[in-house]
Amino acid sequence: MPRCQRTFRWLTDSPIRTAAGAASWRCPHCAGRETYETVIEPDLLDYAALAQAAAFRDFGVPEDSRRTTVLFWGLIPECIREPGARQYHVYLQSGSDGYQARLQIGHEMFHRTCSQGRIFHWTHEMLACLFSVRLLRQNGAEEYADQTERDYGQQAQQCSFRTLVTTDLIHGPFPPGLYGRAFRTGREWQERFGWQALCRLARTEGRNGAPDLAEWFSAVRGRTEMREHDPSFLNQN
């Protein structure tokens, strides 16, 4: 069963089965009585399997790779690790069209693979944005990938690099344009360092579990230089 994304409380009422076979829960904890529903669309489930396989390939197979990933329609895109159920729950935003859902799936499958419910760091948002657009482009959605890149470019104008790296990603709120700035920064880094180097960044962890940017940067600095961003930001975990 899913959780209420506002209160994080379980939706314990028995689910209602729709004619299409989806299980649906209505939240008793919030005034809005939001509805959560299992994702049953075969094309989206196939894309989720594809996205997970691609994330495992690019970033490495996590130690909990055998845990099931269950998809729900909910309030906002989110990936939650559920230790008790030994599952990951990925929420997609209700009302999203097929392309929007695929973008969300790619983003959250990165978090399922690398963040694992324990790492909340701006580089993971950067990599999730890059990975989700890259996956669209590799799987026949080039036009939507182009449109998403244009949207991110416009959003990036609302958020500085300093704001990106200092935002509290656990408690929020997220400032306007954060995802756009994350994507734009990632694209610049990809052009300088290459995709494989960025993939290694996702697995470079310091003592507190956050990516060790200083270690990663020292490994790539011999080949290229960072010219547009102050390297002192790389010490912020």
N, C-alpha and C positions, 0 to 999 in steps of 0.2 A: 504494500500500500504506500501511497505518497505521503508527504508531510505538507502542512500549510506553509507556504513560503513566507508568510508574514510573521507567524508566531513560532514556526518550526515544530509545531505539535503534530502528532500523528493523526491522520484522518481514519479513525477507527471504525466508523460506521460501515456496514456491509455495502460493497459497491453495487451500483445499478448497472445492469448489462444493457447496452444499446442494441438496436436491431443489427448493427454492423458487427457486433461482437466486442466492442470496447467496454472496459470497466470504467465507471465514472463515480467520483466522490464529490459531494458538496460540503464545503468547509463549514463546520458549526462554530468555529472560533472567531470569525470576523463578521462585521456587519454586512460586508458585501456578499457573503455566502458564495465565494468563488468556486468554480467547478474545476476539478482536476480529472484527467482522463488518460488512459493508456494510449500510447501511439501504436496504431495497428496498420497504418498505411504501408504496404509491402515495399514501395519504392524508398520510403524514408528509413525503414528498418534495414534494407539492403545498403543504403548509403551510410548508415551508422556502422554497419559491419565493415564496409570499405574504409571508412574514416579511422576506425580503431586499428585496422590492419596497417594502414598507412602511417599512423602515429607510432605504432610499435616498430615499424621498419625504419622510420626516420630518427626516432629518439631513443630506441631501445625498448626491449620487452620489460615491463615492470614486474616486480616480484609477485604482485597479486594479479597477474594477467588472467587467471582462471576465474576471477570473480565476475559474475554476470553484470551487465550494464542494462538497466531497464529505462525506457524512455516514457515520459509523461508530458502531456500538454498542461501547462501551468501559467503562472503570472509572468515570469521572466526567465530567460535562459540561465541555467545554473547547473553545476555538477556537484552532487553531494555524495560523500563517502558514507555508507551506512555499515559500520563495523558489525552491529548485531545481526544484520541480515546477510552479511558478507556479500554486499552488492554495491554498485554505484547507481545512483539515480540521476539521470540527466533530464532536466526540465526544459521544454521548448515553450516559446511564447504562444499562447492560444491565439488563433486568428492569423498566424503567419502563413504566407503562401509557400509553395514548394521550394523556391530558391532561398527565401529567407530562412526556412527551416534547415536547409542544407548548410547554410552559412553558420547557423547556430550549432548544428551538430558537429561540424568540423572544429569550431572553437572549443566546445565543451569536451570533445574527445581528446583534445590536447591536454586539458586539465585532468581528465580521467587518467591519462597515461603518465603525465609528469608532475602535476600539482598534487594529485591524490588526496585532496581534502586537507592538506597540511601546509602547503606553500602558497602564500599570498604575496606575490612580488611583481613589480611592474614589468620585469623582463618576461614573466610568464604570460601576462596580458599581451605583450608585444609579440611573442612567439605564437600565441593562440590566434591572434589576428592574422599574422602572416600565413600560418598553416591553413587556416580555414579558406582564405582566398586562393592560396596555391592549390588546394584540393579541388575547389570549384573549377579552376582553370584546367586542371589535369583530367577532368571528368565531364567535359562537354558543356560547361556553363561559362564560356569565355565572356560573353556579353554581360552577364550579371557580375562576373568578377571585375570587369572593367568599370561597371557602374559603381560597385562597392569601393573600388580604389578611388574613384572620383569623389564619392561621398566622404570617404576617410580624409581625402585631401582638404576638403572644405572644413571638416570637423577639426582638423589639426590646427587650423588658424585660431581656434577658441581656447587652446590649451598649450601652455609652454612646456618645454622639456623639464624644467624645474618642478612644475606642478605635477607632471606625470610621475616623477620619481619620489615625490614626497607625499602623495595621496595615501591615506589609510585605506587599503583595499579590503580590510576585514570589516570595519565599521562604517566606512563611507562618510559622507555621500561622495559619489563619483562626480567630478566636475564636468561640465559640458566639454565635449571634444576629446575626452581622455582616450577613447579607442582610436580616434583618428590620429592623435599624436603618437600613440603606441605603434600603430601601423606605419606611419611615416618614418619614425625612428628606426623601426625594424627594416624597412625597405632600404634606408640609407646604410645601415650596418650590413645588410645582405650584399649590397653592391661593393662594399669595402672588403668584407671578410669571407663572403660566400655562404651558401646555405648550409653546408656540412659543418662549418665552424659555429654557426648559430645553433645547429642541432646539439652540438657538444655543450653549449652554454646551458641548455636545459638540464643537463646532468652534472654540472659543476656546482657542488654544494659546499657551503662553509659550515662552521660549527653549529650555527643556529638553524640549519636546514635550508636557508635562503641561498640562491645562487652566489657563488664566490666570484664576483665580477673582476676583482683585482687579479685573481689567479688566471681567469679566462683571458682577460685583456693582455696580461703579460705573455701568454702563449701566442697570441696573434699579432702583437705589436711589432714583432720582428719583420713582418711581411708588409705591414701597411700602417698608416697613421690615422688617428681620429682628429679631424680638423674642425668640425662644427660643434662638438660637444665638449664641455669641460670635463677632463678625465677624473676630477675629484668626485663627480657624481658616482663614479664606478665603485666607490668605497661604501656607498649607502646600501645596507641590507635591510 
